[in-house]
């Protein structure tokens, strides 16, 4: 397998230390199967059907199908179960998936029978996921990745990483915060050590020379805790919370009961919170023995050494965005419906508040040598603002109406993940993230199939299935690429495939209706603690694990048409 080293790792980081990287933007740009219970029970295959409150988030042309006004609310219980390795975390969450009103205005015209307008609230994404796990006998350490990928390969030195009079490395320098917080850490007895440490380079004769301040005359490199003879295990926890909600304002109508059209303006509210913990327990670790003022101390696995260390990231992301949608449904015959819709990207104004801390315990012969702790930005949270745009989307749909009793519907959705962008608050894109997006991601494809059978005028049965393909390039999944992350967290995650199996019931009595849906969601994801490195010394593996969701949802919609 061919390995590729990207020069992107060597540039661009200073511009984006306080912004999101490509994989963060991918996660914040996702949507999932939510909406009314009828919509969910048919796996969201409504692109050619319309006549449902959820279509404003999918094909707004469906608003033109309405002949009567509609008012409804959808409630749900989510039973989330996420496993990574042998560990499983179960949680239950209550959500309001949809609240909406469609107003139908009938006109005395055969050409334009009606014009409709609508307002809906839709939860389009829940970020709730929590998993823990461990990887035994790791072949590399995140400390080595921070040392090599964040410092050595990017050309940073001692002066870029430590706080001193007149220089704050978090804001006056350009080094990533994950490197700063793991370097020059204060110990409990007043000394200094690090999860990453400098070590001196020899001169041409192989000797080590220092100046009067303890600096190597021949320069230095930064070294992590993992070296020849080191063995150990890794432990991780990912706890995510939050949502993305969309408020829709739409209007539309139809021409001669053949062509239905709709326009939608969406206002989005995003709130995402994350705690991520990564820890390692390393035997025969390359720790710093001297914690005094000497800049280049003895660093090796002298005797029976052990290091217990961790990196802890806290992030709160808030954003507001807007998008536009346009859709059509054509009914050439009573039995056939054809739909198409286009979604612009959602343009978000974002604000991050974040904090990172690191801890280290060093042992020799089971006796603690020292403990060191350090928090970013002198122990305070920091906030930054930026903009993102999500992928553009295109949908095509077919539906067949079988007499007065049956419906079969098929949707296809194309998501252009390579079109995502990150920029500053003035709308200027960060070119490095743009390049990374093009390298790492590919279009994803969503196929939805739904069916409905009307048992009698009051009772209907429904079922559906949907699949969403992976968004990442094969090279990312095969670890052919070095994945650039910025700021405080080297970790990145992505989903491979997402399946939804659905079913439900519908009941109608005069103007009142009640729908019940069950959704079983299966999501296969990958957790990567840090990117693999392929430098001049050879390929160094990452620490990675699978993260699988098996979630169940029960939802109830109550409404009336009048």
N, C-alpha and C positions, 0 to 999 in steps of 0.2 A: 504494500500500500504506500502510495507516494505521500510524503509529508511536506507541508508547505509552511514556510515562515513568512509572516506578513510584516512588512515594514510599518504597518499601521500601529504595531505595538510600540514603536519607537517615537511616534509623533502624535500630536492631537490631544493627548491626555490633559495638558494644561487648560485647554478650552472647555473641557467637559467634566472637570473634577466634581462639579456640583450639579450635573445634569444626569439624565438617565442614559443607560447604554441601550444597545439594540434589543437585547432580550427583555429588558424591563418594558420597553415600548411595545414589544410584541405581546407581552402579558396584559398590559393595560388596554390593548386594542381588541381583545377578544369579545365575542358575544356567545351566548349559549341559548338553548331551547327553553324559553320562558314565554309567558303571555297568558291568554285565557286558557281554560281547561280544554275547550274544544280544539283550539290551536295546538296545544301540547299533545293531546291524545292522538292527533293525526301527524305527529312528528313535525309540525310546522309547515306541512306541505299545502300552503294556502296561496301560493303565488298566482294561480290562475282561477282561484275561487272567489276570494273577497268575502264581504259580508260578515266580517268578524273584527272585533275591536283591536286585535293584534296586528292587523294588516298594515297599520300606519307605520310600524317599525320594519315592515318587510316590503310589500308592494302596495303603495298608497293608492294605486288604481282600484284596489278593492273597495275603497270608500264609495265609488260610483255605483256599486252593485246595490247599495241599500235603497229600499223603498220606504222603510219606516225608521223612526228614530230608535236608538239603542242606548241603554244605560246599564253598566255592569261593573262588578268588582270581583277580583280573583284573589283568594288566599291559599297559602300552601304551607306544608310542613316538609322540610328537607332533612333526610336522614343520611348524613355524610359518613362515609367510611373510607379512610385512606391508609394504605399499607406500604411500607418500605422495608424490604427484607422480611423479618419475622415479626416486626412491630406493627400494630394496627391501632389507629385512633378513631373512635366513633363520636359523632356529635349530632345534635338535633337543632335545627334552626327554623324559626317561623318567618315567613316573608309575605309581603303583599306584592303580588306579581303584576297586577294590572288593575287600573281604575280608568274608566273611560266613558265618553258620551259622544254619540254620532247624531247629528241633527239632519233630518231629511226634509228638503223643501221641494214639494211637488209643483211642477209647472204645467200649465195647460198647453203642452206642445208635444207633438209626436217626434220632432227632431231632437229636442232637449227635454226629456221627460222630467228630470229632476237635477238639482244641484245640492250637494251635501257638504257639511263641514263637521269637523270633529276635534276633540281634545282628549288626549289619553296620557296616562302615566304608565310606563313599563319598566320593570326591572330587567335589564338586558344582560347583566352579568353579576354573579355573586363570586367574590374572591375567597370565600371562606374555605380554607383547607389547612389541615394541621397534620404533620407527620414527623416521626422520629425514626432514627435508624443508626446503624453502625456498619463499618467496613473493617474487616480484620486483615492483618498482614499487609498493610498498605505499602506500596512500592515507591512512594514519594510523599512529601509533606507540603501543605499549603505554605509553610514558612519558606521553603525553597522556591516556590512559585513567586511569592512576594519579593524575595531577594533577587531572583533572576529576572522574572518577567516585568516587575514593577520598578526595579532599581538598576541592576547591572546592565540589562539590555537597553535601557533608556538613558543611560549615562549619568544618573544622579550620583551624588557623592555625599560624604558625611555632612558637609555644610548645608545641604538641601533638606536634611532630615531632622535636625534637632533645634529646639527652641533656645534662643539666647537673646541678650540685650539687642534691641533694634531689629530683630528678625523673628517673625512668627511663621513657621514653616507651613501652617495651614492656609495662610492667605498671602504671604510675601513670596513664597516659593511655588513650585509647580509639581512637586512629587505627589503621587496619590496618597490619600489619607491612610489607607491600609498599611502603607510602608512607614509613614510617620509614627503611627500609633504603636507599631511593633518594634520601634527602634528607640534607643535611649530611654528605657523605662526605669522609673525610680523604684528601688527596692525598699523593704521595710526598715532597713538599717542605714538608709541615707546614701547608698551607692547607686550605680546605674548599670543596667544590663539590657539585654534585648532578646526578642524572639528571632530577630535578624540582627547580625553583628558584623562589624568590619573585621577583616583580617588582612594582614599586611602582605604585600607582594615582594618577593626577593629581588635583589639586584642580579646582574649578569653572572656573578660568581656564586649565586645561590645564598647569599647572606642577607639578613634583614637589617635595615638601617632606619633609625628613627631620629627625628629632630628633637629639639629641647622641649617641645610641647607634647611629645608622644605620638606624633603623626609619622606614618611611613613615608620615607623620602621617595619611594617608588610607587606610591599610590596604593590603592586597596580595592578589594571587591567586598560585597556584602554576602554573607553566608547564612543559610537557614539552619535548622536543627537536625536535618536528616543528612547523613553521610554514609560512607562505607561502614557496614556492620550494624547500622541502626535498624531496629525493628519496632513495629508498633501498630496501634489501632486508631481509627477515627470514629467520631460520634457527631451526629448532626441533628438539628431540630429546625423545622420550618413551620411557623405559625402565621398564617395570613388571614386577614379580616377585611371586610369592606364590600363595596358594591359600585356598580355603574347604573344610573337611572336615566331614563330618557323621557322628556316631556314633549309630546307631539302636538303640533297645530297643523291641521290639514284641511284641504277642500278639494272637491272633485265633482264629477258628474258623468253622464253618459250621452252618447249620440245614438238615437234610434234604437236603444236597447241592444246595440251591437258592439259598440266600442266604449269601454269604461276607462276613465282617466283620473289621476289624482296627483296632487303636489303636497309635499310634507316638509315642514320646517321643524327640526329637532333641536331641543336644548338639553344638554347632558350635564349631569352632576356626578362626579367621580370621587370616591373616598376609599383609599387603600392604606392599610396598616400592616406592617410586617415586622416580625422578630425572627432573626435567623442566628442560630448558634452553631459554631463549628469548633470541635475540640479534638485534640490528639494526645495520646499517651505513648511516649516514645522511650524505649530502652536503648541504652548506648547512644544517647543523644549528644550532639555536638553543642554543648552549652558553654557559656562564658563562666570561667571559674573566678576570675578577678573582677569584682564589681566596684573597683575604685575609679580613679580619674584617668587611668591609662586608656588611650583611645584604641589600641590594638592589643588586647590581652591574649592570654593563652586560651584558645578555643579548640577543644577536641573532646573526644569521648574518652577522657582519662578514667580508667577504672570502670566501675559499675555505675554509670550515670543514667539518670532518667529525667525526662521533662514532661510535665503536664501543662498544656497551654490551650488557650481558647481565644477565639475572635467572635464578638457579639455585636450584631448590627440591628439597629432600630430605625425604622423608616415610616413616615406618615406622608402620603401623597394626596393632595387635594387638587381638583381640577374642574373647570367648567368649559363646555365646548358647544359647538353648533355644527349642524350638517343639513344637507338638503337631499330629498329623495323625489324621484319621479317614476311613475309606473303606469302601465297600460294593461288592460285585459280585453281581448277580442273574442267575441262569441260568433264564429261563422255559422254554426248550427246550434240547435238546442242541446245537442249532446256533447259538443266540444268547446273547450275554453283554452285560450292561449294567452299566457301572461309574460310580461317582461318588466324589469325594474332596474334602475340605476341609483346607486348611493354614492354621493361625494364622500371624501374623507371627513372625519370629524376633526375639527380644528380646536385643540384644547389650549387653554392657558393653565399652566401647572405650577404648583408650589410644593416643594419637598421640605420636610423637617426631619433631620436625621442625626444620629449619634452612633459612634462606634467605640467599643472598649476592648482591651486585650488584657489577658492575665497569664502569668507564667509562674510555675513552681519548679525549681531545679533541685535534684537530689543526687547525692553520691553515697554509694553503699547504704541506701535506704535512709540516709540522714539528710534532712532538708538543708540545702545551702542558703537559699534565699527565696523570697516571693516578691514578684514585681507586678504592679498593676498600672494601667494608664488609660485615660479616656481622651477622646479627640477634642480639639478646640478648648483645651484647658478645662474639660469636664462639662461644657455647656452644649446644648443643642444648637444646630445651625440650620438656617433656612436658605433656600435658593429658588429662583423662578426661571421658567423656560417655557417653550411651546412644543407641542407634538401634533402631528397629523397621522391619523390611522389609515389603514388601507382603503382604497376605493373598491366597490363591490358591484357585480352585475349578476342578475338573476333571470333565468328563463324557466317557464313552467308550462305544463300541460295538464289538463284535467278532463275526465270523461264523466258525464252525468248519465246514469243508467235509469231511464224512466223517472219515476218519482221516489225510488227507494235506495238507489246506490250512487256513490261517488268514489272515483279513484283519481288520485292526484299525484303528480311527480314534479319535483322542483330540482333545479340545479343552480348552485351558486358558486361563482368564481370570486376569490378574494386575492387581490394583488398585494401580497405582503411586502414585496420589494419596493412599494411606493411609500412606505412609512417614512416619516421625517422627524428629526429633533432639531430645534433651533433656539435662538435666544428670544428675549421678549420683544425684540424689534422685527421678528420674522425672518432673520437670517439663519439659514440652515447650517448645522455643523457638518462639514464635508466628511469628516472621518466616520461619524455614525452613519451617514448616508451610504458611504462605501461599504461599511460593515453590513448594513441591511441588505445590500445587493449581493454580497458574498454569502451570507449566512442563510438567507431565506429564499423560499420559492413560493409560487402560488399554491394556495390550498383550495380544495374542491369539496363542496358539501352537496350531498345527494339526500333528498328527503322523499319518502314515499308514504302516503296516507290513504286511508279508506274509511268510508262511513256507510253503514247499512241501517235504513230506517225500518225498524220492526213494525211499527204502526205510527200513526200521526203524532203520537206523544213520546215514543221511546226510540232512541238511536244507539247503535253500537259502533265503536270506532277503534282503530288500531293504526300503528305507524312504525316506521323505522328510519333512522338517519345515520349517516356516517360522515365524518369530517377527516380529511387526510392531513398528514403532518405538514407543518409550515417550514421546517428546516431543511436545508440542503443536505444531500447525502454525505458530503464531506464533514459536516458538523457531527452527524450521528456516528460516523466512522472515526472521528477524531483525526481527520486529515488536516484540520485547520486549528490554528491558535485562535481562541476566542477572546477578544478584547473586552474587558470590563473596566469600568472607571469608578473613581471615588473610593468608597469604603469597603465594598463587598466583592470579592473575586468570584462568588458563587453565581451560577446561571442555571436556569431550568427551561425545559420545553416539553410540549406534548407531542406524541407521535400520532395516535389516532384517537378519535372520540366517537363512541357509538351511543345511540339512544334507542331503546325499545319502549314503545308506548302503547297504551290502550285507554279506553274510557267509555263513559255512558253519558247520554244526553236526555233530558226530560223537558218537554214543552207542555204548558197548559195555558191556553189563551195567550195573554201577553207575557206571562212569566216563563222563565227558563232557568234550569239548574244543570250544570255540567260537572262531571267528575272525571279526573284524569290521574293516571299513574305513569310515571316516567322512571325508567331504570337507565342510569348513565354509567358507562364504562369508559374511563379515560386512562390511557397508558402514557406516563410521563417519565422523564429522566432528570435526575438531580446530579449536578456536577459541582463539586466543591471548588474547583478551579480549572483553568484551561490546561491542557497538556502543553508542554514546551518542547520544541524541537530546535535546539541551538547547535552550536558548533561541537558540543560535547556529546550529542546524541539525543535520542527521543526520551523524554521523561514523562511517565504516565500521570494521569490525574486520579482523583478519588471520585468515583461515581456510583450511583445506585438507581434502581427503578423506583418509581413512585406511582402506585396504581389506585385509582378511585373506583369504587363500586357504590354509587349513590342512588338513593331511592327518594322519589318525591310524590306526594299525594296533594292534589290541588282541587279546590272547589270554586266554581264560578256561579254567582247569583246575579240575575239581571232581568230586565224587562224590555220589551219592544212595544212601541205605541205610535 
